[in-house]
């Protein structure tokens, strides 16, 4: 006895279902709603408000003879022109550039070195070393700056006590010629552990069989690190570079905390300090908003250029 298979209907397409059964589920959007609200309130709205403020200025009404209360007046791009041509702002950008040249390469290079060393199979006490390197990241930036500030001061530095005890001249890291290096040292000390953990985690995600095959082929640990490990964790290196770039452009806590300890750090030493001074000391909230927008646009452009360059390089390779 033969069985005849019953004809089967093809599955229905989305258009064939009734409209009430083709509704988009609302549950994902309900769960996303709190995050969207917080994102709009604490990121989008402040950015929009800063842009609006930057287009206005406090001006005395025309025809008042230069007297009377100032009023909010639309000035267009005048605040941006004033910000970009301000000698103090230009000088702060130059100092920040020198600071970035020191902080970003040194942080990434040292973090990568530590990550590669801790990933070696022969390393003992890797957890202890990893925790020790990460601990400075848990110290708030202001506290770290004050700690290092007392180590920098010639009158309280234990290093200077040793130097003067053996007849050598005392050092002054907060002098005009070395203050940027002193600030860079604080930033590197604080952010090194975070970047190291990201790189180390990426190294741990690589299958151990890859390293074993390389060792069987006669590769040394240095060859494995240079030819295998670093290329495989390239996305993590790009991520840490992006974090280091953004953190450098936002440098504020360290110089502000050290400013009472030395005369070499002015109130406009870095761009964000210039924004704070214009807004709350010089009563120029509109100019400060324009400068903040300029810094934000520059940060966004630098991040986009970095991501695009690394993406093109990875595509070519």
KAPE-V186222 format. One line per field, one symbol per residue. psi: psi as a letter, one per 30 degrees, with the letter a starting at -180 (. if undefined). burial: b if it has 24 or more other ideal C-beta (glycine too) atoms within 12 Angstrom, else e. Layout:
BEGIN
psi = ???
burial = ???
END
This chain:
BEGIN
psi = kkkjkkkkklkklefflleffgkkkfeeeeefeeeeeeeeefeeeeeeeeeeefglljkkkkggggllkklkkkgbgeeeeeefgkeeeeeeeeeeeeeeeeeeeeeeeeeeeeeeeffkffkkheeeeeeeefefffkkeeeeeeeeeffekeffkfeeeeeffgglkllifglefgeeeeeeeeeeeefeeeeeeeeeeeeffkkffeeeeeeefgkleeeeeefeeeefgeeeeeeeeeeeeeeefgkeeeeeefefflffjlfheleeeeeeeeefeghieeeeeeeeeeeeeeeeeeeeeeeeeeeeeeee.
burial = eeeeeeeeeeeeeeeeeeeeeeeeeeeeeeeeeeeeeeeeeeeeeeeeebeebbebbeeeeeeeeeeeeeeeeeeeeebbebbeebebbeebbebbebbbebbbebbbbbbbebbbbbbeeeeeeeeeebeebbebbeeebeebbbbbbebbbeeebeeeeeeeeeeeeeebbbeeeebbbbbbbbbbbbbbbbbbbbbbebbeebeeeebeebeeeeeeeeebbeebbbebbeebbbbbbbbbbbbbbbbbbbbbbbbebbeebebbbbbbbbbbbbbeeeebbbbbbbbbbbbbebbeebbeebeeebeeeeeee
END
